[in-house]
Amino acid sequence: MTDVGMFDKIDDPQDRQIGGRHYKGYAISPYDFISQNKLNFFQGVCIKYLVRYLEKGGEEDLQKVKHYCDLEISRLRKDKKIIEKRKMRK
């Protein structure tokens, strides 16, 4: 049976962190920084991993940053080729 009062008190999600405390010591959380600056997915994940690598993932988090940078470079190069092909058609 469903607890009818389960939604009576809904906490602010910004007041809690799931899975550790690695963002709690900062003046602004990565989520707040990313959303307030309207950053894209690539920028957001890089910030997230850069901020936490000393407290959580260490070298693995830095490897993830490198991986996302490689993905973004690849995307930019593909986009550049598409734009150049469109210019040639004109």
Secondary structure by P-SEA (a helix, b strand, c coil): cccccccccccccccccccccccccccccaaaaaaaacccaaaaaaaaaaaccccccaaaaaaaaaaaaaaaaaaaaaaaaaaaaaaaac
